[in-house]
Amino acid sequence: MELRNIALSDLRLATVNVRHSRKAPDISDILPSVRARGVLQPLLVRPRDDAFEIVAGRRRFFAASRVAEEQGMAIDEVMLPCAIAASDSDADAVEASLIENVARAPMDELQEYEAFAKLLKQGRSVAEIAKTFGQTERYIKQRLALAGLHSAIKDAFRNGDIEAEELQLLATATRSQQKDWVAAFAAESEPDGDDGAPRGHQLKQWLFGTEQIATGAALFPIDAYKGAVVTDLFGDVGYFTDVSAFWALQNAAIAILRDDLAAKGWKVSVLDKGTRFPSWQYDEVPLEDGGEAFIEVRNNGEVEVHQGYRAYAETRKGANGEDTESAPQAPRAELTKAAENYLALHRHAIVRAELLAHPAIALRLAASHMIASSPLWSVKPDPQRADKETTSQTVAASPAQAALDAERDAILELLQLEKSYYGSLTRGNGDAFTGASLFARLLTLPDEVVLRIIALAMAETLAAGSILTEAAGLALKPDVARWWKLDDTFLDLLKDRAAINALLTEIAGKAVADANVSEAGKVQKKIIHDCLNGEGREHIERFVPRYMTFPIGHYDPNKTLEIARASEEINGLFA
């Protein structure tokens, strides 16, 4: 690369400069420096005909031009330091311009799209562009997705009439929707125009709100629909008048489609109604390599299956800098940590309550702690820490906790002891005098009373979420429905769609679950709530989900449940 001073009159703005199409740049921050010391950092230029094109350094060029004008200097007398690029490649020039501008100030979404599109046109691949600018391939693809935007929408963004979020929303619109939006936008400037083009929340509603449902969208036989069908002016297209009846039949058909795909080996996800499948966030991968299937259900009733996709994973770099195979992704968790914490604490409470009635088992469990140790054998009670206050409240109000509290009060009175600072029988403070005094008292008590005390101490010091809690549950075989009922707190913590639908199947039956397969999770959980409480549906009593059985189960075999995974190793010991 050659360094040379070049006259201002011999410099031209290159069309490859990523900001060339915008108005004159803001140079207020560098103008004082250029006035005082001139241009110190060389411009990047390349030869073009009898002049030089500016690839990078557009603001320095404008600042020097302004100073020359202010000082009345001829532009052929103003010399600027320039680095002359050796390569004449448009792609290299665009790349150099983009690198400089990204380093100087972040470009907006449309500027990045236009710059990346130029590089793509010049022969650069998405992977090469991502590597050069330190971005992910997904990021580059998201920017290139703006290519489908109507030119008037792009102009509206450049002029500041719409925000970046609205630009991205409109990129998901169909061509006809974009044309309608542009027409509404143009009408804003007319004196008798209407409210204009939708923006913000209204734009989301306009794009994704409920649409008329044509008969052609049905996956089920039309004669299964008992409502009325209306046709358009020419009688070519029919529309369902009873939307609820349509969705009941359509969801049942979607459930059949889901089951058919699963039978072929696909891992299937049914997206929330109205949610678009973001293909740019996924790699195309065949079934045998872990590809999944996604069922997209649109608000207009149309259903599209996307097969052979896997969540986008960044490639790792080997020691030599080359891409290696993507690391296998760990299965996604079926429940949130808060939901698993809820399960751990309630299962813990049930096992502790059952221990009170089985002192022989408690004694042997205590021996296991003494021999093999445990996280709590200090000795101190389990703190029962909850991730959410609502979980803590449900445990405190449970019948299992009430049984434990009543027995604790009775034992403390029997031993003439006050509660420890933990609020429990066990002390955890290593006070030898208290231990000796208690030992002397226990020597005077019959075996059955001592066993009651051991059972309470064991219940207090059993660690929540531990394998020993699960082992005790397998030995005790507790009547879970006696101590616990599926409540709204756990339903609120349940987020996995497949698990929610499977739970709905157990409670309300497959027909109801299939009829609501694409409904939002909160809709399906409301049906579960109504069944458990007899509110408008058949009352389901003493229902115990797999999450609360001993041994524990769960609903989505493709996802993990930590409590179940940990207890699998011991289930066979108590068969």
Secondary structure, DSSP 8 states (H G I E B T S, - for coil): -EEEEEEGGGEEE-TTSTTTTSSS---TTTHHHHHHH---S-EEEEEETTEEEEEE-HHHHHHHHHHHHHTT--TTT-EEEEEE-S---HHHHHHHHHHHHHHHS---HHHHHHHHHHHHHTT--HHHHHHHHT--HHHHHHHHGGGGS-HHHHHHHHTTSS-HHHHHHHHTS-HHHHHHHHHHHHHTTSTT--S-S--HHHHHHHHHS----BGGG-SS-GGG--S-EEE-TTSS-EEES-HHHHHHHHHHHHHHHHHHHHHTT--EEE--TT----GGGEEE--GGGT-EEEEEE-TTS-EEEEEEEEE-----B-TTS-B---------BSS-HHHHHHHHHHHHHHHHHHHTT-HHHHHHHHHHHHHH--TTTTT-------SSHHHHHHHHTSHHHHHHHHHHHHHHHHHT----TTSSS---S--HHHHHHHHHHHHTS-HHHHHHHHHHHHHHTS-TT-HHHHHHHHHH---HHHH----HHHHHH---HHHHHHHHHHHH-HHHHHHTTTS-HHHHHHHHHHHHHTSSS----S---GGGSSS---S-TTSB-HHHHHHHHHHGGG-
